[in-house]
């Protein structure tokens, strides 16, 4: 800093004593080097000290002084009668002062300011603060900006704004900025605002009778590429505190020549105020859209453009807005967002889809409308308003636009486990970035928006709260035209084939079998291209209970899994519901998941166990089976130590079924005694014991008493060995039953544990 101050001081001394310093420079090579360095640092001092900010080119601002600034105006009738009055106001230190156009200037005029203290680099944005409404006139032609490398005259043109290249932004205080980016080869020192002829009737219609053209001064923004944060899954505002971000507004249609009329252009631009606030670092100021109460033809837009650098593909991008009528169909249908790269469209999406993609929800009515830009890098975001929206007047109210934002996504920090819940911050995701893909999410029928909470709750699908969900209700119609979809993507990570993927869902009542899901489809995508679809009709869709899925966090006990086994790679999974017939009044969707193993080979239904009339009877059902071999029935006294009671083979064809199957199993008391270790020899010994205990009975009766003695002894042994904490019903020890399912590969999973009912 001391070196820069010293050199700037030397440079000032140079300009103050130019003749003597010039003589020394000519005769001294070291002085020549100092002269060169001083000029370079003066010209770059603006870039070094104030990157990405609009710096007024006037006395006392940045490196600008009265000595190195010169303001000029054209003079149609000679230098004594310039076309602009009070031209010196452009360079003084009072931003409220302006140069005003004279009568001769109406026929064609220009006003310029020259900076002799250095140059501005190629790619700088340069412009003028002017009377509010002149941008409308500029869109109709006749106004342009030119940059020069020379101090004066018509030579040395670096760049001239062409049609559609002017940037407009409304400012506080009833003024606006008109500017452009000097893209021509080389740096420049002089900037000129040109009026090639002004239609007085157009000017009057825009500015009002008696209004004049005022130019308050010039400013420049030297861009310096910002750095997107390396923090995974973080949200970044595209503001001028960190990026060369320029706010602008304008119209998308052809202006003049049979296109948009002056009144339409003025109506479009006048509906947007304080546009420059959308690149402010403040989180509380905003641009304002106030629709007119008159019919306006054409579309308007707000834009945030990076003058240097770009945002890579697979970033989420959008605008944070606020409107009390955000769910109004007319409002949603009247907006869309476009991502562009150097003026070329990269991706566009309607606000109806955009709202469904919202993953950056705010508070107090603020909502981020955006989408995942998968098609390529971009350096501009536009929020576009239709003519219908711009003509809506007070019925939709004012819309506040706070900032443009982007969000990056990261791969997992370490290898994923067997099961991954696709939610930002979930322990199983290991930092994997997850987004809702608005292009594949939302409602097919806009008329349902007011009766669905789908859009406003979309963030619930990918947050780390396992109790949050997206609700699909009975207001959905029947068929694809009334479908609802939710789609979750991992932009920075691809799952390889042979994974199981789907969604954790809950119906009003547990679904008995997959056949009830006739209106449900689960699909996978890779880079936006459909890979596979599963449904009831193609026999790929599976339905399962949740108890075998390893999930951190509480989930409803009746939650189920809708999923299928993939064969292709994918980075996105989508759930589409065409109707809720067979499901109930509501389907709650909690999260998407990916598992490297079969979620459950068997989905158990009800399991019941009853002991009655000397017989233990079990019955259970399966809702689906995959590669199932058999069932092993197990019993326990304390719920800790289990004994095999018997085996039942799978009834499913080749161990696979998507429909409910009923199973039964029973054991008599004699069989249970045998399982307890009482053999035929034990029975004979017990019969002998009965004869000794009851000598008066017959041999036949002694054998009949044997089972009773066996049960008494067994229960006595159990009673003697049980702990004081063993559960009891009255005087009876509770018996537990569970069913082990054995897969074809030998792996085992279990049903829930049930208590035996004694009758």
Long-range contacts (C-beta under 8 A, 24 or more apart in sequence): 4-41, 4-45, 4-48, 7-37, 7-38, 7-41, 8-38, 8-41, 8-42, 8-45, 8-63, 10-34, 10-38, 11-38, 11-39, 11-41, 11-42, 11-117, 14-38, 15-67, 15-68, 15-117, 16-67, 39-118, 42-117, 42-118, 43-117, 43-118, 43-119, 43-120, 43-187, 44-118, 44-121, 45-118, 46-118, 46-120, 46-220, 46-222, 47-121, 47-222, 47-224, 50-222, 51-222, 51-223, 51-224, 51-244, 52-221, 52-222, 52-223, 52-224, 52-226, 52-240, 52-241, 52-242, 52-243, 52-244, 52-245, 53-221, 53-240, 54-125, 54-177, 54-219, 54-220, 54-221, 54-240, 55-219, 55-220, 55-221, 55-222, 56-95, 56-217, 56-218, 56-219, 57-91, 57-113, 57-115, 57-191, 57-217, 57-218, 57-219, 57-220, 58-90, 58-91, 58-92, 58-93, 58-95, 58-217, 58-218, 59-91, 59-92, 59-93, 60-93, 61-93, 63-117, 63-118, 64-91, 64-115, 64-117, 65-117, 66-91, 67-117, 68-115, 68-116, 68-117, 69-113, 69-114, 69-115, 69-116, 70-113, 70-114, 70-116, 71-99, 71-111, 71-112, 71-113, 71-114, 72-111, 72-112, 72-113, 72-114, 72-152, 73-99, 73-109, 73-110, 73-111, 73-112, 74-105, 74-108, 74-109, 74-110, 74-111, 76-104, 76-105, 76-107, 76-108, 76-109, 77-104, 83-109, 83-110, 83-111, 84-109, 84-111, 84-215, 87-111, 89-216, 89-217, 90-215, 90-216, 90-217, 90-218, 91-217, 95-129, 95-216, 95-217, 96-216, 97-216, 98-214, 98-215, 98-216, 98-217, 99-214, 99-215, 100-212, 100-213, 100-214, 100-215, 101-195, 101-212, 101-213, 101-214, 101-215, 105-195, 105-213, 106-197, 106-198, 106-200, 107-197, 108-195, 108-196, 108-197, 109-195, 110-192, 110-193, 110-194, 110-195, 111-192, 111-193, 111-215, 112-190, 112-191, 112-192, 112-193, 113-190, 113-191, 113-217, 113-218, 114-151, 114-152, 114-189, 114-190, 115-189, 115-190, 116-151, 116-189, 118-189, 119-149, 119-187, 119-188, 119-189, 120-147, 120-182, 120-187, 120-188, 120-189, 120-220, 120-222, 121-187, 121-222, 122-158, 122-182, 122-183, 122-184, 122-185, 122-186, 122-187, 123-181, 123-182, 123-183, 123-223, 123-307, 123-308, 124-181, 124-182, 124-188, 124-220, 124-221, 124-222, 124-223, 124-307, 125-167, 125-179, 125-180, 125-181, 125-182, 125-220, 125-221, 125-223, 125-246, 125-307, 126-179, 126-180, 126-182, 126-188, 126-191, 126-218, 126-219, 126-220, 126-221, 127-167, 127-177, 127-178, 127-179, 127-180, 127-191, 127-218, 127-219, 128-177, 128-178, 128-179, 128-191, 128-193, 128-215, 128-216, 128-217, 128-218, 128-219, 129-171, 129-175, 129-176, 129-177, 129-215, 129-216, 129-217, 129-218, 129-219, 130-175, 130-176, 130-177, 130-178, 130-193, 130-213, 130-214, 130-215, 130-216, 131-175, 131-176, 131-207, 131-211, 131-212, 131-213, 131-214, 131-215, 132-170, 132-174, 132-175, 132-176, 133-176, 133-206, 133-207, 133-211, 133-266, 133-269, 133-270, 134-176, 134-178, 134-206, 134-207, 134-213, 135-166, 135-168, 135-176, 135-178, 135-250, 135-269, 136-206, 136-262, 136-265, 136-266, 136-269, 136-270, 137-198, 137-199, 137-202, 137-203, 137-206, 137-262, 138-166, 138-168, 138-178, 139-166, 139-250, 139-251, 139-255, 139-256, 139-260, 139-265, 140-199, 140-202, 140-255, 140-256, 140-262, 140-265, 141-196, 141-255, 141-256, 142-195, 142-196, 142-197, 142-198, 142-199, 143-178, 143-193, 143-194, 143-195, 143-196, 144-194, 144-196, 145-178, 145-179, 145-180, 145-191, 145-192, 145-193, 145-194, 146-191, 146-192, 146-194, 147-182, 147-184, 147-188, 147-190, 147-191, 147-192, 148-188, 148-189, 148-190, 148-191, 148-192, 149-186, 149-187, 149-188, 149-189, 149-190, 150-189, 150-190, 151-189, 151-190, 152-190, 156-190, 157-184, 158-182, 158-184, 158-185, 158-186, 158-187, 158-188, 159-183, 159-184, 159-188, 167-246, 167-248, 167-305, 168-248, 168-249, 168-250, 168-269, 168-275, 169-246, 169-247, 169-248, 169-249, 169-275, 169-276, 170-249, 170-269, 170-272, 170-273, 170-274, 170-275, 170-276, 170-287, 171-274, 171-276, 172-274, 175-216, 177-219, 177-276, 179-219, 179-246, 181-307, 191-218, 191-220, 193-218, 202-262, 205-262, 205-263, 205-266, 206-262, 206-265, 206-266, 221-246, 221-307, 223-306, 223-307, 223-308, 224-308, 225-306, 225-308, 225-309, 226-306, 226-309, 228-311, 228-312, 228-406, 228-408, 229-408, 232-408, 232-409, 232-410, 232-413, 232-431, 232-433, 233-407, 233-408, 233-409, 233-410, 233-424, 233-431, 233-433, 234-407, 234-408, 235-360, 235-405, 235-406, 235-407, 236-405, 236-406, 236-407, 236-408, 237-281, 237-283, 237-403, 237-404, 237-405, 238-279, 238-304, 238-306, 238-381, 238-403, 238-404, 238-405, 238-406, 239-279, 239-280, 239-281, 239-403, 240-279, 240-280, 240-281, 241-281, 242-281, 243-306, 243-309, 244-306, 244-307, 244-308, 244-309, 245-279, 245-304, 245-305, 245-306, 245-307, 245-404, 246-279, 246-304, 246-305, 246-306, 246-307, 247-275, 247-276, 247-277, 247-278, 247-279, 247-287, 247-302, 247-303, 247-304, 248-275, 248-302, 248-303, 248-305, 249-275, 249-300, 249-301, 249-302, 249-303, 250-300, 250-301, 250-303, 251-298, 251-299, 251-300, 251-301, 252-298, 252-299, 252-300, 252-301, 252-384, 253-297, 253-298, 253-299, 259-298, 260-297, 260-298, 261-297, 264-296, 264-297, 264-298, 265-298, 267-292, 267-294, 267-296, 267-390, 268-296, 268-298, 268-299, 268-300, 268-390, 269-300, 271-296, 271-300, 271-385, 271-390, 272-300, 272-302, 275-302, 277-402, 278-302, 278-304, 278-319, 278-401, 278-402, 278-403, 278-404, 279-304, 279-403, 279-404, 280-403, 283-402, 283-403, 284-402, 285-402, 286-322, 286-400, 286-401, 286-402, 287-400, 287-401, 288-398, 288-399, 288-400, 288-401, 289-385, 289-398, 289-399, 289-400, 289-401, 290-398, 291-389, 291-390, 291-391, 291-392, 291-393, 291-394, 291-396, 292-390, 292-391, 292-393, 293-393, 293-394, 294-391, 294-393, 295-387, 295-391, 296-387, 296-390, 296-391, 297-387, 298-387, 299-384, 299-385, 299-386, 299-387, 299-390, 300-384, 300-385, 300-390, 301-382, 301-383, 301-384, 301-385, 302-382, 302-383, 302-401, 303-380, 303-381, 303-382, 303-383, 304-380, 304-381, 304-404, 305-379, 305-380, 305-381, 306-379, 306-380, 309-379, 310-341, 310-377, 310-378, 310-379, 311-373, 311-377, 311-378, 311-379, 311-406, 312-377, 313-373, 313-374, 313-375, 313-376, 313-377, 314-372, 314-373, 314-374, 314-409, 314-491, 314-492, 315-372, 315-373, 315-406, 315-407, 315-408, 315-409, 315-491, 316-359, 316-360, 316-370, 316-371, 316-372, 316-373, 316-406, 316-407, 316-409, 316-435, 317-370, 317-371, 317-373, 317-378, 317-381, 317-404, 317-405, 317-406, 317-407, 318-354, 318-357, 318-358, 318-360, 318-368, 318-369, 318-370, 318-371, 318-381, 318-404, 318-405, 319-368, 319-369, 319-370, 319-381, 319-383, 319-401, 319-402, 319-403, 319-404, 319-405, 320-360, 320-362, 320-366, 320-367, 320-368, 320-401, 320-402, 320-403, 320-405, 321-366, 321-367, 321-368, 321-369, 321-383, 321-399, 321-400, 321-401, 321-402, 322-362, 322-364, 322-365, 322-366, 322-367, 322-399, 322-400, 322-402, 323-365, 323-396, 323-397, 323-398, 323-399, 323-400, 324-365, 324-397, 325-396, 325-397, 326-355, 326-365, 326-367, 327-355, 327-449, 327-450, 327-455, 327-456, 328-396, 328-450, 329-446, 329-447, 329-449, 329-450, 330-388, 330-389, 330-392, 330-395, 330-396, 331-389, 331-392, 331-396, 331-399, 332-446, 332-449, 333-386, 333-388, 333-446, 334-385, 334-386, 334-388, 334-389, 334-390, 334-392, 335-369, 335-383, 335-384, 335-385, 335-386, 335-389, 336-384, 337-369, 337-370, 337-371, 337-381, 337-382, 337-383, 337-384, 338-381, 338-382, 338-384, 339-373, 339-375, 339-378, 339-380, 339-381, 340-378, 340-379, 340-380, 340-381, 340-382, 341-376, 341-377, 341-378, 341-379, 341-380, 342-379, 343-380, 346-373, 346-375, 346-376, 346-377, 346-378, 347-371, 347-373, 347-374, 347-375, 347-378, 349-438, 349-439, 352-442, 352-443, 352-446, 352-449, 353-438, 353-439, 353-441, 353-442, 354-438, 355-438, 355-442, 355-455, 356-436, 356-438, 356-441, 356-442, 356-443, 356-454, 356-455, 356-458, 357-435, 357-436, 357-437, 357-438, 357-439, 357-441, 357-442, 357-458, 358-436, 358-438, 358-455, 358-456, 358-458, 358-459, 359-407, 359-435, 359-436, 359-458, 359-459, 359-462, 360-405, 360-407, 360-459, 361-456, 361-459, 366-402, 367-456, 368-405, 370-405, 370-438, 371-437, 371-438, 371-439, 372-435, 372-437, 372-438, 372-439, 372-489, 372-491, 374-491, 374-527, 374-528, 407-435, 408-433, 409-433, 409-434, 409-435, 409-490, 409-491, 409-492, 410-492, 411-492, 411-493, 412-493, 416-594, 417-550, 418-550, 418-595, 418-596, 418-597, 419-549, 419-550, 419-551, 419-593, 419-594, 419-595, 419-596, 419-597, 420-593, 420-594, 420-595, 421-466, 421-551, 421-552, 421-591, 421-592, 421-593, 422-462, 422-488, 422-490, 422-573, 422-591, 422-592, 422-593, 422-594, 423-461, 423-462, 423-463, 423-464, 423-591, 424-462, 424-463, 424-464, 425-463, 425-464, 426-464, 426-552, 426-553, 427-552, 428-550, 428-551, 428-552, 432-490, 432-492, 432-493, 433-490, 433-491, 433-492, 433-493, 434-462, 434-488, 434-489, 434-490, 435-462, 435-488, 435-489, 435-490, 435-491, 436-461, 436-462, 436-486, 436-487, 436-488, 436-489, 437-487, 437-488, 437-489, 437-572, 437-574, 439-487, 439-528, 440-485, 440-487, 440-525, 440-572, 440-574, 441-485, 441-486, 441-487, 441-574, 442-484, 442-485, 443-483, 443-484, 444-480, 444-481, 444-482, 444-483, 444-484, 444-485, 445-477, 445-481, 445-482, 448-475, 448-476, 448-477, 448-482, 448-484, 451-475, 452-476, 452-484, 454-484, 454-486, 458-486, 460-590, 461-486, 461-488, 461-589, 461-590, 461-591, 461-592, 462-488, 462-591, 464-553, 465-553, 466-551, 466-552, 466-553, 466-554, 466-555, 466-590, 466-591, 467-553, 467-554, 467-555, 467-556, 468-590, 469-506, 469-588, 469-589, 469-590, 470-588, 470-589, 471-586, 471-587, 471-588, 471-589, 472-577, 472-580, 472-586, 472-587, 472-588, 472-589, 473-580, 473-585, 473-586, 474-580, 474-584, 474-585, 474-586, 476-577, 476-579, 476-580, 477-579, 478-519, 478-578, 478-579, 478-581, 479-578, 479-579, 480-578, 482-578, 482-579, 483-576, 483-577, 483-578, 484-576, 484-577, 485-574, 485-575, 485-576, 485-577, 486-574, 486-575, 486-589, 487-525, 487-572, 487-573, 487-574, 487-575, 488-572, 488-573, 488-574, 488-591, 488-592, 489-525, 489-571, 489-572, 489-573, 490-571, 490-572, 491-571, 493-571, 494-526, 494-569, 494-570, 494-571, 495-566, 495-569, 495-570, 495-571, 495-594, 496-569, 497-566, 497-567, 497-568, 497-569, 498-565, 498-566, 498-567, 499-565, 499-566, 499-570, 499-594, 499-595, 499-596, 500-563, 500-564, 500-565, 500-566, 500-594, 500-595, 500-596, 500-597, 500-598, 500-599, 501-563, 501-564, 501-566, 501-570, 501-573, 501-592, 501-593, 501-594, 501-595, 502-542, 502-561, 502-562, 502-563, 502-564, 502-573, 502-575, 502-592, 502-593, 503-561, 503-562, 503-563, 503-573, 503-575, 503-589, 503-590, 503-591, 503-592, 503-593, 504-546, 504-549, 504-551, 504-555, 504-559, 504-560, 504-561, 504-589, 504-590, 504-591, 504-592, 504-593, 505-559, 505-560, 505-561, 505-562, 505-575, 505-587, 505-588, 505-589, 505-590, 506-556, 506-558, 506-559, 506-560, 506-587, 506-588, 506-590, 507-558, 507-560, 507-583, 507-584, 507-586, 507-587, 507-588, 508-583, 508-584, 508-585, 508-586, 509-558, 509-584, 510-558, 510-560, 511-543, 511-560, 511-582, 511-583, 511-623, 512-605, 512-623, 512-660, 513-543, 513-623, 513-624, 513-658, 513-659, 513-660, 514-541, 514-542, 514-543, 514-623, 514-624, 514-658, 514-659, 515-582, 515-658, 515-659, 516-582, 516-583, 517-541, 517-543, 517-562, 517-582, 517-583, 518-579, 518-581, 518-582, 519-577, 519-578, 519-579, 519-580, 519-581, 519-582, 519-583, 520-562, 520-575, 520-576, 520-577, 520-578, 520-583, 521-575, 521-576, 521-578, 522-562, 522-563, 522-564, 522-573, 522-574, 522-575, 522-576, 523-573, 523-574, 523-576, 524-566, 524-568, 524-570, 524-572, 524-573, 524-574, 525-570, 525-571, 525-572, 525-573, 525-574, 526-568, 526-569, 526-570, 526-571, 526-572, 527-571, 528-572, 531-566, 531-568, 531-569, 531-570, 532-564, 532-566, 532-567, 532-568, 532-570, 534-564, 536-658, 539-658, 540-564, 540-565, 541-658, 542-599, 542-624, 542-626, 542-658, 543-603, 543-623, 543-624, 543-658, 544-599, 544-600, 544-603, 544-623, 544-624, 545-600, 545-603, 545-604, 545-623, 547-600, 547-752, 548-599, 548-600, 548-749, 549-593, 549-595, 549-599, 549-600, 555-590, 556-588, 556-590, 559-590, 561-593, 561-599, 561-600, 563-593, 563-595, 563-599, 565-598, 598-626, 598-627, 598-743, 600-626, 600-749, 601-625, 601-626, 601-627, 601-628, 601-741, 601-743, 601-747, 601-749, 602-626, 602-628, 602-741, 602-749, 604-739, 604-741, 604-751, 604-752, 605-660, 607-737, 607-739, 607-751, 607-752, 607-754, 608-754, 608-757, 609-735, 609-737, 609-754, 609-755, 609-756, 609-757, 610-756, 610-757, 610-759, 611-735, 611-756, 611-757, 611-758, 611-759, 612-758, 612-759, 614-668, 614-669, 615-666, 615-667, 615-668, 615-669, 616-645, 616-666, 616-667, 616-672, 616-756, 617-664, 617-665, 617-666, 618-664, 618-665, 618-666, 618-737, 618-739, 619-662, 619-663, 619-664, 619-665, 620-662, 620-663, 620-739, 620-751, 621-660, 621-661, 621-662, 621-663, 622-652, 622-657, 622-660, 622-661, 622-663, 623-660, 624-657, 624-658, 624-659, 625-650, 625-652, 625-655, 625-656, 625-657, 625-661, 626-655, 626-656, 627-655, 627-656, 627-743, 627-744, 627-745, 628-652, 628-655, 628-656, 628-741, 628-742, 628-743, 628-744, 629-655, 629-742, 629-743, 629-744, 630-741, 630-742, 631-663, 631-739, 631-740, 631-741, 631-742, 632-739, 632-740, 632-742, 633-665, 633-737, 633-739, 633-740, 634-737, 634-738, 634-739, 634-740, 635-735, 635-736, 635-737, 635-756, 636-735, 636-736, 636-737, 636-738, 637-718, 637-722, 637-726, 637-733, 637-735, 637-736, 638-722, 638-723, 638-726, 638-736, 639-736, 639-753, 642-738, 643-675, 645-672, 645-675, 655-744, 669-707, 669-711, 670-707, 673-707, 673-710, 673-711, 673-714, 676-710, 676-714, 678-710, 678-714, 682-710, 683-710, 686-710, 729-758, 732-758
